[in-house]
Structure formats: structure tokens, C-alpha cells
Amino acid sequence: MAPVPEARSRSFTLPLLLFTGICAGATWLALYVLDKPFMKFHVGILLYFGSITFLLHYWQERAVVNDPKGFVHRFMTGLVVKMFLSLILLVVLIFFLTQEQAIPIAIAFAFLYLAFLAFSTIRLSGILRKLPKP
């Protein structure tokens, strides 16, 4: 019997919060080493990636439990949604910031995008591997 989606999403919350905290620490450390300030934009970016990862993961995980074949469709849709929302947010940030602010934020944004993408992919592929074979 497969675990209930609500129980799985709760079990996902702690690892996601820990990962977000690690990313925050790594971002702060990288900026500190580069003598750049850790700004409110960095906090906003971390909150954005943490939130969208949680929402997409919850939506995708329900497909693993209810419709494993539909999971691939949801996974690909989630990738596209995350990419386009992130691209729009990045363009808006770059448009409204000075060049001195925009470059470090854009670089941090790109690394955080890849980090959260890898985290989500590894987590979901681990769940898929644990499913019973038909």
C-alpha cells in the first residue's frame, strides 16, 4: 500500500527546508568571499525557489501515487512552468536593478535554479525507484 500523499508532502517539507537553509548559507558564503552584499533580493529568490519547489513537488508526488504513468507528464510540465516563471522573474529583476546589483543576483539566481532543480529531480527519481514494479 502506497503512502498517503499528505504524509509524503510532510516528509518532503523538512528536507526542503534544510536544503533551502543550506542554499542560503552557501549563497551568503559565496557573496561574502566575493565581497558582495547579501541583499533582500537573495532572500526573495530563496523563498521563491523553496515555494515553487514545494508546490510543484506536491503536485507531482500526487501523480506518482495516483497515476504513475501521468507522473512523467506532470514532471515535464513542472520543469517548463518552473523555467518560464523563473525566466520572467529573472528578467524583471535584471530590468529594475542597477548593473552592479543585477550581475551578482543573476549569477546567484542561476546557481540556485540549478540547485533546486537537481534537488527536486533527485528526490522525485528516488520516489519513483521505490515504487513497486507492476
Phi and psi in radians as a Rosetta constraint file:
Dihedral C 1 N 2 CA 2 C 2 CIRCULARHARMONIC -1.329 0.35
Dihedral N 2 CA 2 C 2 N 3 CIRCULARHARMONIC 2.545 0.35
Dihedral C 2 N 3 CA 3 C 3 CIRCULARHARMONIC -1.090 0.35
Dihedral N 3 CA 3 C 3 N 4 CIRCULARHARMONIC 2.660 0.35
Dihedral C 3 N 4 CA 4 C 4 CIRCULARHARMONIC -1.202 0.35
Dihedral N 4 CA 4 C 4 N 5 CIRCULARHARMONIC 2.448 0.35
Dihedral C 4 N 5 CA 5 C 5 CIRCULARHARMONIC -0.973 0.35
Dihedral N 5 CA 5 C 5 N 6 CIRCULARHARMONIC -0.643 0.35
Dihedral C 5 N 6 CA 6 C 6 CIRCULARHARMONIC -1.105 0.35
Dihedral N 6 CA 6 C 6 N 7 CIRCULARHARMONIC -0.697 0.35
Dihedral C 6 N 7 CA 7 C 7 CIRCULARHARMONIC -1.147 0.35
Dihedral N 7 CA 7 C 7 N 8 CIRCULARHARMONIC -0.668 0.35
Dihedral C 7 N 8 CA 8 C 8 CIRCULARHARMONIC -1.177 0.35
Dihedral N 8 CA 8 C 8 N 9 CIRCULARHARMONIC -0.716 0.35
Dihedral C 8 N 9 CA 9 C 9 CIRCULARHARMONIC -1.153 0.35
Dihedral N 9 CA 9 C 9 N 10 CIRCULARHARMONIC -0.599 0.35
Dihedral C 9 N 10 CA 10 C 10 CIRCULARHARMONIC -1.150 0.35
Dihedral N 10 CA 10 C 10 N 11 CIRCULARHARMONIC -0.672 0.35
Dihedral C 10 N 11 CA 11 C 11 CIRCULARHARMONIC -1.225 0.35
Dihedral N 11 CA 11 C 11 N 12 CIRCULARHARMONIC -0.345 0.35
Dihedral C 11 N 12 CA 12 C 12 CIRCULARHARMONIC -1.453 0.35
Dihedral N 12 CA 12 C 12 N 13 CIRCULARHARMONIC -0.434 0.35
Dihedral C 12 N 13 CA 13 C 13 CIRCULARHARMONIC -1.088 0.35
Dihedral N 13 CA 13 C 13 N 14 CIRCULARHARMONIC -0.834 0.35
Dihedral C 13 N 14 CA 14 C 14 CIRCULARHARMONIC -1.111 0.35
Dihedral N 14 CA 14 C 14 N 15 CIRCULARHARMONIC -0.868 0.35
Dihedral C 14 N 15 CA 15 C 15 CIRCULARHARMONIC -1.028 0.35
Dihedral N 15 CA 15 C 15 N 16 CIRCULARHARMONIC -0.651 0.35
Dihedral C 15 N 16 CA 16 C 16 CIRCULARHARMONIC -1.168 0.35
Dihedral N 16 CA 16 C 16 N 17 CIRCULARHARMONIC -0.735 0.35
Dihedral C 16 N 17 CA 17 C 17 CIRCULARHARMONIC -1.114 0.35
Dihedral N 17 CA 17 C 17 N 18 CIRCULARHARMONIC -0.733 0.35
Dihedral C 17 N 18 CA 18 C 18 CIRCULARHARMONIC -1.101 0.35
Dihedral N 18 CA 18 C 18 N 19 CIRCULARHARMONIC -0.769 0.35
Dihedral C 18 N 19 CA 19 C 19 CIRCULARHARMONIC -1.111 0.35
Dihedral N 19 CA 19 C 19 N 20 CIRCULARHARMONIC -0.727 0.35
Dihedral C 19 N 20 CA 20 C 20 CIRCULARHARMONIC -1.097 0.35
Dihedral N 20 CA 20 C 20 N 21 CIRCULARHARMONIC -0.700 0.35
Dihedral C 20 N 21 CA 21 C 21 CIRCULARHARMONIC -1.116 0.35
Dihedral N 21 CA 21 C 21 N 22 CIRCULARHARMONIC -0.717 0.35
Dihedral C 21 N 22 CA 22 C 22 CIRCULARHARMONIC -1.116 0.35
Dihedral N 22 CA 22 C 22 N 23 CIRCULARHARMONIC -0.739 0.35
Dihedral C 22 N 23 CA 23 C 23 CIRCULARHARMONIC -1.117 0.35
Dihedral N 23 CA 23 C 23 N 24 CIRCULARHARMONIC -0.669 0.35
Dihedral C 23 N 24 CA 24 C 24 CIRCULARHARMONIC -1.103 0.35
Dihedral N 24 CA 24 C 24 N 25 CIRCULARHARMONIC -0.783 0.35
Dihedral C 24 N 25 CA 25 C 25 CIRCULARHARMONIC -1.115 0.35
Dihedral N 25 CA 25 C 25 N 26 CIRCULARHARMONIC -0.737 0.35
Dihedral C 25 N 26 CA 26 C 26 CIRCULARHARMONIC -1.155 0.35
Dihedral N 26 CA 26 C 26 N 27 CIRCULARHARMONIC -0.678 0.35
Dihedral C 26 N 27 CA 27 C 27 CIRCULARHARMONIC -1.132 0.35
Dihedral N 27 CA 27 C 27 N 28 CIRCULARHARMONIC -0.806 0.35
Dihedral C 27 N 28 CA 28 C 28 CIRCULARHARMONIC -1.056 0.35
Dihedral N 28 CA 28 C 28 N 29 CIRCULARHARMONIC -0.785 0.35
Dihedral C 28 N 29 CA 29 C 29 CIRCULARHARMONIC -1.096 0.35
Dihedral N 29 CA 29 C 29 N 30 CIRCULARHARMONIC -0.782 0.35
Dihedral C 29 N 30 CA 30 C 30 CIRCULARHARMONIC -1.084 0.35
Dihedral N 30 CA 30 C 30 N 31 CIRCULARHARMONIC -0.742 0.35
Dihedral C 30 N 31 CA 31 C 31 CIRCULARHARMONIC -1.184 0.35
Dihedral N 31 CA 31 C 31 N 32 CIRCULARHARMONIC -0.646 0.35
Dihedral C 31 N 32 CA 32 C 32 CIRCULARHARMONIC -1.103 0.35
Dihedral N 32 CA 32 C 32 N 33 CIRCULARHARMONIC -0.782 0.35
Dihedral C 32 N 33 CA 33 C 33 CIRCULARHARMONIC -1.114 0.35
Dihedral N 33 CA 33 C 33 N 34 CIRCULARHARMONIC -0.645 0.35
Dihedral C 33 N 34 CA 34 C 34 CIRCULARHARMONIC -1.482 0.35
Dihedral N 34 CA 34 C 34 N 35 CIRCULARHARMONIC 0.065 0.35
Dihedral C 34 N 35 CA 35 C 35 CIRCULARHARMONIC 1.018 0.35
Dihedral N 35 CA 35 C 35 N 36 CIRCULARHARMONIC 0.726 0.35
Dihedral C 35 N 36 CA 36 C 36 CIRCULARHARMONIC -2.014 0.35
Dihedral N 36 CA 36 C 36 N 37 CIRCULARHARMONIC 2.572 0.35
Dihedral C 36 N 37 CA 37 C 37 CIRCULARHARMONIC -1.341 0.35
Dihedral N 37 CA 37 C 37 N 38 CIRCULARHARMONIC 2.545 0.35
Dihedral C 37 N 38 CA 38 C 38 CIRCULARHARMONIC -1.514 0.35
Dihedral N 38 CA 38 C 38 N 39 CIRCULARHARMONIC 1.922 0.35
Dihedral C 38 N 39 CA 39 C 39 CIRCULARHARMONIC -1.816 0.35
Dihedral N 39 CA 39 C 39 N 40 CIRCULARHARMONIC 2.972 0.35
Dihedral C 39 N 40 CA 40 C 40 CIRCULARHARMONIC -1.057 0.35
Dihedral N 40 CA 40 C 40 N 41 CIRCULARHARMONIC -0.458 0.35
Dihedral C 40 N 41 CA 41 C 41 CIRCULARHARMONIC -1.107 0.35
Dihedral N 41 CA 41 C 41 N 42 CIRCULARHARMONIC -0.632 0.35
Dihedral C 41 N 42 CA 42 C 42 CIRCULARHARMONIC -1.143 0.35
Dihedral N 42 CA 42 C 42 N 43 CIRCULARHARMONIC -0.709 0.35
Dihedral C 42 N 43 CA 43 C 43 CIRCULARHARMONIC -1.101 0.35
Dihedral N 43 CA 43 C 43 N 44 CIRCULARHARMONIC -0.767 0.35
Dihedral C 43 N 44 CA 44 C 44 CIRCULARHARMONIC -1.064 0.35
Dihedral N 44 CA 44 C 44 N 45 CIRCULARHARMONIC -0.706 0.35
Dihedral C 44 N 45 CA 45 C 45 CIRCULARHARMONIC -1.142 0.35
Dihedral N 45 CA 45 C 45 N 46 CIRCULARHARMONIC -0.747 0.35
Dihedral C 45 N 46 CA 46 C 46 CIRCULARHARMONIC -1.098 0.35
Dihedral N 46 CA 46 C 46 N 47 CIRCULARHARMONIC -0.737 0.35
Dihedral C 46 N 47 CA 47 C 47 CIRCULARHARMONIC -1.135 0.35
Dihedral N 47 CA 47 C 47 N 48 CIRCULARHARMONIC -0.694 0.35
Dihedral C 47 N 48 CA 48 C 48 CIRCULARHARMONIC -1.055 0.35
Dihedral N 48 CA 48 C 48 N 49 CIRCULARHARMONIC -0.904 0.35
Dihedral C 48 N 49 CA 49 C 49 CIRCULARHARMONIC -1.159 0.35
Dihedral N 49 CA 49 C 49 N 50 CIRCULARHARMONIC -0.666 0.35
Dihedral C 49 N 50 CA 50 C 50 CIRCULARHARMONIC -1.099 0.35
Dihedral N 50 CA 50 C 50 N 51 CIRCULARHARMONIC -0.758 0.35
Dihedral C 50 N 51 CA 51 C 51 CIRCULARHARMONIC -1.183 0.35
Dihedral N 51 CA 51 C 51 N 52 CIRCULARHARMONIC -0.848 0.35
Dihedral C 51 N 52 CA 52 C 52 CIRCULARHARMONIC -1.186 0.35
Dihedral N 52 CA 52 C 52 N 53 CIRCULARHARMONIC -0.595 0.35
Dihedral C 52 N 53 CA 53 C 53 CIRCULARHARMONIC -1.138 0.35
Dihedral N 53 CA 53 C 53 N 54 CIRCULARHARMONIC -0.746 0.35
Dihedral C 53 N 54 CA 54 C 54 CIRCULARHARMONIC -1.088 0.35
Dihedral N 54 CA 54 C 54 N 55 CIRCULARHARMONIC -0.855 0.35
Dihedral C 54 N 55 CA 55 C 55 CIRCULARHARMONIC -1.093 0.35
Dihedral N 55 CA 55 C 55 N 56 CIRCULARHARMONIC -0.808 0.35
Dihedral C 55 N 56 CA 56 C 56 CIRCULARHARMONIC -1.167 0.35
Dihedral N 56 CA 56 C 56 N 57 CIRCULARHARMONIC -0.690 0.35
Dihedral C 56 N 57 CA 57 C 57 CIRCULARHARMONIC -1.130 0.35
Dihedral N 57 CA 57 C 57 N 58 CIRCULARHARMONIC -0.732 0.35
Dihedral C 57 N 58 CA 58 C 58 CIRCULARHARMONIC -1.060 0.35
Dihedral N 58 CA 58 C 58 N 59 CIRCULARHARMONIC -0.793 0.35
Dihedral C 58 N 59 CA 59 C 59 CIRCULARHARMONIC -1.114 0.35
Dihedral N 59 CA 59 C 59 N 60 CIRCULARHARMONIC -0.756 0.35
Dihedral C 59 N 60 CA 60 C 60 CIRCULARHARMONIC -1.253 0.35
Dihedral N 60 CA 60 C 60 N 61 CIRCULARHARMONIC -0.645 0.35
Dihedral C 60 N 61 CA 61 C 61 CIRCULARHARMONIC -1.166 0.35
Dihedral N 61 CA 61 C 61 N 62 CIRCULARHARMONIC -0.581 0.35
Dihedral C 61 N 62 CA 62 C 62 CIRCULARHARMONIC -1.085 0.35
Dihedral N 62 CA 62 C 62 N 63 CIRCULARHARMONIC -0.604 0.35
Dihedral C 62 N 63 CA 63 C 63 CIRCULARHARMONIC -1.203 0.35
Dihedral N 63 CA 63 C 63 N 64 CIRCULARHARMONIC -0.611 0.35
Dihedral C 63 N 64 CA 64 C 64 CIRCULARHARMONIC -1.082 0.35
Dihedral N 64 CA 64 C 64 N 65 CIRCULARHARMONIC -0.725 0.35
Dihedral C 64 N 65 CA 65 C 65 CIRCULARHARMONIC -1.327 0.35
Dihedral N 65 CA 65 C 65 N 66 CIRCULARHARMONIC -0.813 0.35
Dihedral C 65 N 66 CA 66 C 66 CIRCULARHARMONIC -1.505 0.35
Dihedral N 66 CA 66 C 66 N 67 CIRCULARHARMONIC -0.659 0.35
Dihedral C 66 N 67 CA 67 C 67 CIRCULARHARMONIC -2.566 0.35
Dihedral N 67 CA 67 C 67 N 68 CIRCULARHARMONIC 1.442 0.35
Dihedral C 67 N 68 CA 68 C 68 CIRCULARHARMONIC -0.992 0.35
Dihedral N 68 CA 68 C 68 N 69 CIRCULARHARMONIC -0.562 0.35
Dihedral C 68 N 69 CA 69 C 69 CIRCULARHARMONIC -1.243 0.35
Dihedral N 69 CA 69 C 69 N 70 CIRCULARHARMONIC -0.567 0.35
Dihedral C 69 N 70 CA 70 C 70 CIRCULARHARMONIC -1.343 0.35
Dihedral N 70 CA 70 C 70 N 71 CIRCULARHARMONIC -0.166 0.35
Dihedral C 70 N 71 CA 71 C 71 CIRCULARHARMONIC -1.072 0.35
Dihedral N 71 CA 71 C 71 N 72 CIRCULARHARMONIC -0.735 0.35
Dihedral C 71 N 72 CA 72 C 72 CIRCULARHARMONIC -1.058 0.35
Dihedral N 72 CA 72 C 72 N 73 CIRCULARHARMONIC -0.719 0.35
Dihedral C 72 N 73 CA 73 C 73 CIRCULARHARMONIC -1.087 0.35
Dihedral N 73 CA 73 C 73 N 74 CIRCULARHARMONIC -0.791 0.35
Dihedral C 73 N 74 CA 74 C 74 CIRCULARHARMONIC -1.150 0.35
Dihedral N 74 CA 74 C 74 N 75 CIRCULARHARMONIC -0.657 0.35
Dihedral C 74 N 75 CA 75 C 75 CIRCULARHARMONIC -1.093 0.35
Dihedral N 75 CA 75 C 75 N 76 CIRCULARHARMONIC -0.835 0.35
Dihedral C 75 N 76 CA 76 C 76 CIRCULARHARMONIC -1.150 0.35
Dihedral N 76 CA 76 C 76 N 77 CIRCULARHARMONIC -0.705 0.35
Dihedral C 76 N 77 CA 77 C 77 CIRCULARHARMONIC -1.085 0.35
Dihedral N 77 CA 77 C 77 N 78 CIRCULARHARMONIC -0.731 0.35
Dihedral C 77 N 78 CA 78 C 78 CIRCULARHARMONIC -1.064 0.35
Dihedral N 78 CA 78 C 78 N 79 CIRCULARHARMONIC -0.703 0.35
Dihedral C 78 N 79 CA 79 C 79 CIRCULARHARMONIC -1.083 0.35
Dihedral N 79 CA 79 C 79 N 80 CIRCULARHARMONIC -0.770 0.35
Dihedral C 79 N 80 CA 80 C 80 CIRCULARHARMONIC -1.159 0.35
Dihedral N 80 CA 80 C 80 N 81 CIRCULARHARMONIC -0.788 0.35
Dihedral C 80 N 81 CA 81 C 81 CIRCULARHARMONIC -1.057 0.35
Dihedral N 81 CA 81 C 81 N 82 CIRCULARHARMONIC -0.822 0.35
Dihedral C 81 N 82 CA 82 C 82 CIRCULARHARMONIC -1.101 0.35
Dihedral N 82 CA 82 C 82 N 83 CIRCULARHARMONIC -0.711 0.35
Dihedral C 82 N 83 CA 83 C 83 CIRCULARHARMONIC -1.140 0.35
Dihedral N 83 CA 83 C 83 N 84 CIRCULARHARMONIC -0.825 0.35
Dihedral C 83 N 84 CA 84 C 84 CIRCULARHARMONIC -1.210 0.35
Dihedral N 84 CA 84 C 84 N 85 CIRCULARHARMONIC -0.733 0.35
Dihedral C 84 N 85 CA 85 C 85 CIRCULARHARMONIC -1.083 0.35
Dihedral N 85 CA 85 C 85 N 86 CIRCULARHARMONIC -0.708 0.35
Dihedral C 85 N 86 CA 86 C 86 CIRCULARHARMONIC -1.170 0.35
Dihedral N 86 CA 86 C 86 N 87 CIRCULARHARMONIC -0.693 0.35
Dihedral C 86 N 87 CA 87 C 87 CIRCULARHARMONIC -1.125 0.35
Dihedral N 87 CA 87 C 87 N 88 CIRCULARHARMONIC -0.752 0.35
Dihedral C 87 N 88 CA 88 C 88 CIRCULARHARMONIC -1.080 0.35
Dihedral N 88 CA 88 C 88 N 89 CIRCULARHARMONIC -0.808 0.35
Dihedral C 88 N 89 CA 89 C 89 CIRCULARHARMONIC -1.075 0.35
Dihedral N 89 CA 89 C 89 N 90 CIRCULARHARMONIC -0.743 0.35
Dihedral C 89 N 90 CA 90 C 90 CIRCULARHARMONIC -1.109 0.35
Dihedral N 90 CA 90 C 90 N 91 CIRCULARHARMONIC -0.765 0.35
Dihedral C 90 N 91 CA 91 C 91 CIRCULARHARMONIC -1.101 0.35
Dihedral N 91 CA 91 C 91 N 92 CIRCULARHARMONIC -0.735 0.35
Dihedral C 91 N 92 CA 92 C 92 CIRCULARHARMONIC -1.098 0.35
Dihedral N 92 CA 92 C 92 N 93 CIRCULARHARMONIC -0.779 0.35
Dihedral C 92 N 93 CA 93 C 93 CIRCULARHARMONIC -1.060 0.35
Dihedral N 93 CA 93 C 93 N 94 CIRCULARHARMONIC -0.825 0.35
Dihedral C 93 N 94 CA 94 C 94 CIRCULARHARMONIC -1.129 0.35
Dihedral N 94 CA 94 C 94 N 95 CIRCULARHARMONIC -0.649 0.35
Dihedral C 94 N 95 CA 95 C 95 CIRCULARHARMONIC -1.123 0.35
Dihedral N 95 CA 95 C 95 N 96 CIRCULARHARMONIC -0.647 0.35
Dihedral C 95 N 96 CA 96 C 96 CIRCULARHARMONIC -1.661 0.35
Dihedral N 96 CA 96 C 96 N 97 CIRCULARHARMONIC -0.060 0.35
Dihedral C 96 N 97 CA 97 C 97 CIRCULARHARMONIC -1.863 0.35
Dihedral N 97 CA 97 C 97 N 98 CIRCULARHARMONIC 2.782 0.35
Dihedral C 97 N 98 CA 98 C 98 CIRCULARHARMONIC -1.263 0.35
Dihedral N 98 CA 98 C 98 N 99 CIRCULARHARMONIC 2.825 0.35
Dihedral C 98 N 99 CA 99 C 99 CIRCULARHARMONIC -1.074 0.35
Dihedral N 99 CA 99 C 99 N 100 CIRCULARHARMONIC -0.645 0.35
Dihedral C 99 N 100 CA 100 C 100 CIRCULARHARMONIC -1.104 0.35
Dihedral N 100 CA 100 C 100 N 101 CIRCULARHARMONIC -0.615 0.35
Dihedral C 100 N 101 CA 101 C 101 CIRCULARHARMONIC -1.441 0.35
Dihedral N 101 CA 101 C 101 N 102 CIRCULARHARMONIC -0.663 0.35
Dihedral C 101 N 102 CA 102 C 102 CIRCULARHARMONIC -1.166 0.35
Dihedral N 102 CA 102 C 102 N 103 CIRCULARHARMONIC -0.684 0.35
Dihedral C 102 N 103 CA 103 C 103 CIRCULARHARMONIC -1.119 0.35
Dihedral N 103 CA 103 C 103 N 104 CIRCULARHARMONIC -0.906 0.35
Dihedral C 103 N 104 CA 104 C 104 CIRCULARHARMONIC -1.099 0.35
Dihedral N 104 CA 104 C 104 N 105 CIRCULARHARMONIC -0.620 0.35
Dihedral C 104 N 105 CA 105 C 105 CIRCULARHARMONIC -1.198 0.35
Dihedral N 105 CA 105 C 105 N 106 CIRCULARHARMONIC -0.720 0.35
Dihedral C 105 N 106 CA 106 C 106 CIRCULARHARMONIC -1.126 0.35
Dihedral N 106 CA 106 C 106 N 107 CIRCULARHARMONIC -0.691 0.35
Dihedral C 106 N 107 CA 107 C 107 CIRCULARHARMONIC -1.177 0.35
Dihedral N 107 CA 107 C 107 N 108 CIRCULARHARMONIC -0.786 0.35
Dihedral C 107 N 108 CA 108 C 108 CIRCULARHARMONIC -1.080 0.35
Dihedral N 108 CA 108 C 108 N 109 CIRCULARHARMONIC -0.707 0.35
Dihedral C 108 N 109 CA 109 C 109 CIRCULARHARMONIC -1.041 0.35
Dihedral N 109 CA 109 C 109 N 110 CIRCULARHARMONIC -0.810 0.35
Dihedral C 109 N 110 CA 110 C 110 CIRCULARHARMONIC -1.100 0.35
Dihedral N 110 CA 110 C 110 N 111 CIRCULARHARMONIC -0.788 0.35
Dihedral C 110 N 111 CA 111 C 111 CIRCULARHARMONIC -1.150 0.35
Dihedral N 111 CA 111 C 111 N 112 CIRCULARHARMONIC -0.697 0.35
Dihedral C 111 N 112 CA 112 C 112 CIRCULARHARMONIC -1.194 0.35
Dihedral N 112 CA 112 C 112 N 113 CIRCULARHARMONIC -0.639 0.35
Dihedral C 112 N 113 CA 113 C 113 CIRCULARHARMONIC -1.023 0.35
Dihedral N 113 CA 113 C 113 N 114 CIRCULARHARMONIC -0.858 0.35
Dihedral C 113 N 114 CA 114 C 114 CIRCULARHARMONIC -1.145 0.35
Dihedral N 114 CA 114 C 114 N 115 CIRCULARHARMONIC -0.676 0.35
Dihedral C 114 N 115 CA 115 C 115 CIRCULARHARMONIC -1.121 0.35
Dihedral N 115 CA 115 C 115 N 116 CIRCULARHARMONIC -0.829 0.35
Dihedral C 115 N 116 CA 116 C 116 CIRCULARHARMONIC -1.211 0.35
Dihedral N 116 CA 116 C 116 N 117 CIRCULARHARMONIC -0.576 0.35
Dihedral C 116 N 117 CA 117 C 117 CIRCULARHARMONIC -1.117 0.35
Dihedral N 117 CA 117 C 117 N 118 CIRCULARHARMONIC -0.786 0.35
Dihedral C 117 N 118 CA 118 C 118 CIRCULARHARMONIC -1.122 0.35
Dihedral N 118 CA 118 C 118 N 119 CIRCULARHARMONIC -0.758 0.35
Dihedral C 118 N 119 CA 119 C 119 CIRCULARHARMONIC -1.019 0.35
Dihedral N 119 CA 119 C 119 N 120 CIRCULARHARMONIC -0.853 0.35
Dihedral C 119 N 120 CA 120 C 120 CIRCULARHARMONIC -1.128 0.35
Dihedral N 120 CA 120 C 120 N 121 CIRCULARHARMONIC -0.751 0.35
Dihedral C 120 N 121 CA 121 C 121 CIRCULARHARMONIC -1.129 0.35
Dihedral N 121 CA 121 C 121 N 122 CIRCULARHARMONIC -0.775 0.35
Dihedral C 121 N 122 CA 122 C 122 CIRCULARHARMONIC -1.114 0.35
Dihedral N 122 CA 122 C 122 N 123 CIRCULARHARMONIC -0.752 0.35
Dihedral C 122 N 123 CA 123 C 123 CIRCULARHARMONIC -1.092 0.35
Dihedral N 123 CA 123 C 123 N 124 CIRCULARHARMONIC -0.824 0.35
Dihedral C 123 N 124 CA 124 C 124 CIRCULARHARMONIC -1.216 0.35
Dihedral N 124 CA 124 C 124 N 125 CIRCULARHARMONIC -0.639 0.35
Dihedral C 124 N 125 CA 125 C 125 CIRCULARHARMONIC -1.193 0.35
Dihedral N 125 CA 125 C 125 N 126 CIRCULARHARMONIC -0.564 0.35
Dihedral C 125 N 126 CA 126 C 126 CIRCULARHARMONIC -1.127 0.35
Dihedral N 126 CA 126 C 126 N 127 CIRCULARHARMONIC -0.689 0.35
Dihedral C 126 N 127 CA 127 C 127 CIRCULARHARMONIC -1.144 0.35
Dihedral N 127 CA 127 C 127 N 128 CIRCULARHARMONIC -0.731 0.35
Dihedral C 127 N 128 CA 128 C 128 CIRCULARHARMONIC -1.077 0.35
Dihedral N 128 CA 128 C 128 N 129 CIRCULARHARMONIC -0.699 0.35
Dihedral C 128 N 129 CA 129 C 129 CIRCULARHARMONIC -1.151 0.35
Dihedral N 129 CA 129 C 129 N 130 CIRCULARHARMONIC -0.482 0.35
Dihedral C 129 N 130 CA 130 C 130 CIRCULARHARMONIC -1.462 0.35
Dihedral N 130 CA 130 C 130 N 131 CIRCULARHARMONIC -0.184 0.35
Dihedral C 130 N 131 CA 131 C 131 CIRCULARHARMONIC -1.182 0.35
Dihedral N 131 CA 131 C 131 N 132 CIRCULARHARMONIC 2.521 0.35
Dihedral C 131 N 132 CA 132 C 132 CIRCULARHARMONIC -1.156 0.35
Dihedral N 132 CA 132 C 132 N 133 CIRCULARHARMONIC 2.473 0.35
Dihedral C 132 N 133 CA 133 C 133 CIRCULARHARMONIC -1.285 0.35
Dihedral N 133 CA 133 C 133 N 134 CIRCULARHARMONIC 2.409 0.35
